[in-house]
Amino acid sequence: MKYNMLIAAVMLFFAVNPALADPIDGDWLTVNGQTASISGGVITLKTGKYAGKRIGSLKATGGGHYSGTITDPFNERSYSGIAELSGTSLRMSGCIMKVLCRTQTWKKM
């Protein structure tokens, strides 16, 4: 019984403590003026023509760096993605074969 209560208390602590959330989680203003939401590494557009569309996923690699995939909502093509968090800016890059890259900087809302 005490063990179950301990597990429940730990789960509640992590669920309600925003300081433990990944720093990229939240709403971001894209270069196109749309809002993108990042939660648990999943990137979803919240506003604009493609609202509700999942456009990528990222995993932390350490030191404010992330890697994963980025999908262009216009043509549905997915690219190797990297991101770097610096304060309230998130520099996102989608690349083909790590040679041809397109980069945008998003601002935390």
GROMACS elastic network, one bead per residue, 0.5 to 0.9 nm:
[ bonds ]
;  ai    aj funct       b0    kb
    1     4     6  0.52261   500
    1     5     6  0.63847   500
    1     6     6  0.87415   500
    2     5     6  0.50726   500
    2     6     6  0.61797   500
    2     7     6  0.87120   500
    3     6     6  0.50970   500
    3     7     6  0.63206   500
    3     8     6  0.86792   500
    4     7     6  0.51539   500
    4     8     6  0.61783   500
    4     9     6  0.86115   500
    5     8     6  0.50516   500
    5     9     6  0.61011   500
    5    10     6  0.86500   500
    6     9     6  0.50931   500
    6    10     6  0.62225   500
    6    11     6  0.86268   500
    7    10     6  0.51990   500
    7    11     6  0.61695   500
    7    12     6  0.85778   500
    8    11     6  0.51497   500
    8    12     6  0.61009   500
    8    13     6  0.85773   500
    9    12     6  0.51110   500
    9    13     6  0.61280   500
    9    14     6  0.87849   500
   10    13     6  0.50646   500
   10    14     6  0.63994   500
   10    15     6  0.86356   500
   11    14     6  0.53302   500
   11    15     6  0.61264   500
   11    16     6  0.87640   500
   12    15     6  0.50017   500
   12    16     6  0.61682   500
   12    17     6  0.83675   500
   13    16     6  0.55617   500
   13    17     6  0.58878   500
   14    17     6  0.54128   500
   14    18     6  0.79836   500
   14    20     6  0.69235   500
   14    21     6  0.85000   500
   15    18     6  0.77965   500
   15    20     6  0.88467   500
   16    19     6  0.89808   500
   16    20     6  0.89538   500
   17    20     6  0.59089   500
   17    21     6  0.75057   500
   18    21     6  0.52352   500
   18    22     6  0.86943   500
   19    22     6  0.81822   500
   19    23     6  0.85120   500
   20    23     6  0.84363   500
   21    24     6  0.83240   500
   21    25     6  0.67886   500
   21    40     6  0.84661   500
   22    25     6  0.55082   500
   22    26     6  0.89583   500
   22    39     6  0.83932   500
   22    40     6  0.74658   500
   22    41     6  0.83942   500
   22    60     6  0.86581   500
   23    26     6  0.79218   500
   23    64     6  0.83817   500
   23    85     6  0.82230   500
   24    27     6  0.86244   500
   24    28     6  0.88661   500
   24    38     6  0.65909   500
   24    39     6  0.78806   500
   24    40     6  0.87321   500
   24    41     6  0.77942   500
   24    64     6  0.87095   500
   24    85     6  0.72637   500
   24    90     6  0.78812   500
   24   108     6  0.84992   500
   25    28     6  0.89564   500
   25    37     6  0.73555   500
   25    40     6  0.66962   500
   25    41     6  0.72261   500
   25    42     6  0.88733   500
   26    36     6  0.83628   500
   26    37     6  0.56237   500
   26    38     6  0.53439   500
   26    39     6  0.64808   500
   26   108     6  0.74788   500
   26   109     6  0.77739   500
   27    35     6  0.64768   500
   27    36     6  0.57006   500
   27    38     6  0.64267   500
   27    39     6  0.88413   500
   27    46     6  0.86442   500
   27   107     6  0.86954   500
   27   108     6  0.62112   500
   27   109     6  0.56049   500
   28    34     6  0.82493   500
   28    35     6  0.55637   500
   28    36     6  0.51461   500
   28    37     6  0.61627   500
   28    38     6  0.77535   500
   28    89     6  0.88545   500
   28    90     6  0.84566   500
   28   106     6  0.60400   500
   28   107     6  0.54717   500
   28   109     6  0.53654   500
   29    32     6  0.80171   500
   29    33     6  0.59884   500
   29    34     6  0.58417   500
   29    36     6  0.64502   500
   29    37     6  0.89625   500
   29   106     6  0.55255   500
   29   107     6  0.51601   500
   29   108     6  0.63134   500
   29   109     6  0.63218   500
   30    33     6  0.53020   500
   30    34     6  0.53513   500
   30    35     6  0.61012   500
   30    36     6  0.68068   500
   30   104     6  0.77752   500
   30   105     6  0.72330   500
   30   107     6  0.68668   500
   31    34     6  0.74185   500
   31   104     6  0.66403   500
   31   105     6  0.68185   500
   31   106     6  0.62982   500
   31   107     6  0.85024   500
   32    35     6  0.87869   500
   33    47     6  0.88735   500
   33    48     6  0.84682   500
   34    45     6  0.74146   500
   34    46     6  0.74006   500
   34    47     6  0.54446   500
   34    48     6  0.57952   500
   34    51     6  0.87807   500
   35    44     6  0.87544   500
   35    45     6  0.60850   500
   35    46     6  0.53661   500
   35    47     6  0.53931   500
   35    48     6  0.77867   500
   35    51     6  0.86740   500
   35   109     6  0.86121   500
   36    43     6  0.66369   500
   36    44     6  0.55723   500
   36    46     6  0.53910   500
   36    47     6  0.73108   500
   36    51     6  0.86700   500
   36    55     6  0.89638   500
   37    42     6  0.79500   500
   37    43     6  0.56801   500
   37    44     6  0.52262   500
   37    45     6  0.61317   500
   37    46     6  0.64248   500
   38    41     6  0.59015   500
   38    42     6  0.54179   500
   38    44     6  0.64755   500
   38    45     6  0.88304   500
   38    57     6  0.84912   500
   39    42     6  0.53465   500
   39    43     6  0.68020   500
   39    44     6  0.84097   500
   40    43     6  0.85483   500
   40    57     6  0.85089   500
   40    58     6  0.83845   500
   40    59     6  0.84702   500
   41    56     6  0.81974   500
   41    57     6  0.52185   500
   41    59     6  0.58947   500
   41    60     6  0.81866   500
   41    68     6  0.89555   500
   42    54     6  0.73219   500
   42    55     6  0.79572   500
   42    56     6  0.60165   500
   42    58     6  0.65374   500
   42    59     6  0.89290   500
   43    53     6  0.86415   500
   43    54     6  0.58235   500
   43    55     6  0.55474   500
   43    57     6  0.56781   500
   43    58     6  0.78565   500
   43    70     6  0.84944   500
   44    51     6  0.77341   500
   44    52     6  0.61426   500
   44    53     6  0.55876   500
   44    55     6  0.56091   500
   44    56     6  0.72406   500
   44    57     6  0.89272   500
   45    48     6  0.76189   500
   45    50     6  0.65633   500
   45    52     6  0.54032   500
   45    53     6  0.55658   500
   45    54     6  0.64803   500
   45    55     6  0.70082   500
   46    50     6  0.79784   500
   46    52     6  0.56043   500
   46    53     6  0.78721   500
   47    50     6  0.70375   500
   47    52     6  0.75810   500
   48    51     6  0.53101   500
   50    53     6  0.56457   500
   50    54     6  0.89424   500
   50    73     6  0.66939   500
   50    74     6  0.81853   500
   51    54     6  0.87130   500
   53    73     6  0.73039   500
   54    57     6  0.83638   500
   54    71     6  0.79564   500
   54    73     6  0.82086   500
   55    69     6  0.83080   500
   55    70     6  0.58656   500
   55    72     6  0.65908   500
   55    73     6  0.63763   500
   55    76     6  0.86532   500
   55    78     6  0.84539   500
   56    68     6  0.74365   500
   56    69     6  0.52687   500
   56    71     6  0.55169   500
   56    72     6  0.86976   500
   56    78     6  0.80932   500
   56    81     6  0.82309   500
   57    67     6  0.81388   500
   57    68     6  0.56153   500
   57    69     6  0.55573   500
   57    70     6  0.67196   500
   57    71     6  0.89422   500
   57    81     6  0.84454   500
   58    66     6  0.58049   500
   58    67     6  0.51830   500
   58    69     6  0.65868   500
   58    70     6  0.83086   500
   58    81     6  0.76315   500
   58    82     6  0.76431   500
   58    83     6  0.79828   500
   59    65     6  0.85198   500
   59    66     6  0.52782   500
   59    67     6  0.55474   500
   59    68     6  0.62045   500
   60    63     6  0.82304   500
   60    64     6  0.72078   500
   60    65     6  0.59925   500
   60    67     6  0.66917   500
   60    68     6  0.89859   500
   61    64     6  0.75609   500
   61    65     6  0.54698   500
   61    66     6  0.51592   500
   61    67     6  0.67788   500
   62    65     6  0.54751   500
   62    66     6  0.72380   500
   63    66     6  0.87088   500
   63    84     6  0.86513   500
   63    85     6  0.85751   500
   64    83     6  0.81820   500
   64    84     6  0.57108   500
   64    85     6  0.50213   500
   64    86     6  0.72146   500
   65    82     6  0.74102   500
   65    83     6  0.57925   500
   65    85     6  0.64337   500
   66    81     6  0.82095   500
   66    82     6  0.55389   500
   66    84     6  0.63540   500
   66    85     6  0.82872   500
   67    80     6  0.77408   500
   67    81     6  0.55432   500
   67    83     6  0.63059   500
   67    84     6  0.89763   500
   68    79     6  0.85713   500
   68    80     6  0.61587   500
   68    82     6  0.63159   500
   68    83     6  0.86818   500
   69    78     6  0.64143   500
   69    79     6  0.55495   500
   69    82     6  0.76581   500
   69    94     6  0.75324   500
   70    77     6  0.83941   500
   70    78     6  0.55288   500
   70    79     6  0.52296   500
   70    80     6  0.63574   500
   70    81     6  0.52162   500
   70    82     6  0.83307   500
   70    92     6  0.88184   500
   70    93     6  0.80838   500
   70    94     6  0.59311   500
   70    95     6  0.87095   500
   71    74     6  0.87330   500
   71    75     6  0.84078   500
   71    76     6  0.60386   500
   71    77     6  0.55113   500
   71    79     6  0.61555   500
   71    80     6  0.88736   500
   71    81     6  0.87807   500
   71    94     6  0.81950   500
   72    75     6  0.58925   500
   72    76     6  0.53572   500
   72    77     6  0.55540   500
   72    78     6  0.64032   500
   72    79     6  0.81037   500
   72    94     6  0.89496   500
   73    76     6  0.51710   500
   73    77     6  0.76106   500
   74    77     6  0.81700   500
   75    78     6  0.89360   500
   78    81     6  0.87085   500
   78    94     6  0.82640   500
   79    93     6  0.89423   500
   79    94     6  0.53293   500
   79    95     6  0.55063   500
   79    96     6  0.60347   500
   79    97     6  0.86468   500
   80    93     6  0.81768   500
   80    94     6  0.55543   500
   80    95     6  0.52198   500
   80    96     6  0.65510   500
   80    97     6  0.76836   500
   80    98     6  0.75380   500
   81    92     6  0.72462   500
   81    93     6  0.55968   500
   81    95     6  0.63077   500
   82    91     6  0.82739   500
   82    92     6  0.59770   500
   82    93     6  0.53717   500
   82    94     6  0.66885   500
   82    95     6  0.83576   500
   83    90     6  0.65334   500
   83    91     6  0.54003   500
   83    93     6  0.62485   500
   83    94     6  0.88787   500
   84    89     6  0.82594   500
   84    90     6  0.56787   500
   84    91     6  0.51758   500
   84    92     6  0.67331   500
   84    93     6  0.89446   500
   85    88     6  0.73896   500
   85    89     6  0.59690   500
   85    91     6  0.64975   500
   85    92     6  0.88313   500
   86    89     6  0.52694   500
   86    90     6  0.63229   500
   86    91     6  0.79936   500
   87    90     6  0.80287   500
   87   108     6  0.87127   500
   88   106     6  0.83568   500
   88   107     6  0.57981   500
   88   108     6  0.50579   500
   88   109     6  0.82426   500
   89   105     6  0.64338   500
   89   106     6  0.56968   500
   89   108     6  0.62743   500
   90   104     6  0.82251   500
   90   105     6  0.54837   500
   90   106     6  0.50784   500
   90   107     6  0.64078   500
   90   108     6  0.76860   500
   91   103     6  0.69529   500
   91   104     6  0.58442   500
   91   106     6  0.63823   500
   91   107     6  0.89330   500
   92   102     6  0.83104   500
   92   103     6  0.55339   500
   92   104     6  0.52975   500
   92   105     6  0.60155   500
   92   106     6  0.74879   500
   93   101     6  0.62782   500
   93   102     6  0.55178   500
   93   104     6  0.64718   500
   93   105     6  0.87020   500
   94    98     6  0.85056   500
   94   100     6  0.83795   500
   94   101     6  0.54957   500
   94   102     6  0.54994   500
   94   103     6  0.65782   500
   94   104     6  0.89616   500
   95    98     6  0.51460   500
   95    99     6  0.65603   500
   95   100     6  0.54481   500
   95   102     6  0.64901   500
   95   103     6  0.86707   500
   96    99     6  0.60741   500
   96   100     6  0.52654   500
   96   101     6  0.64172   500
   97   100     6  0.68991   500
   97   101     6  0.86687   500
   98   101     6  0.67852   500
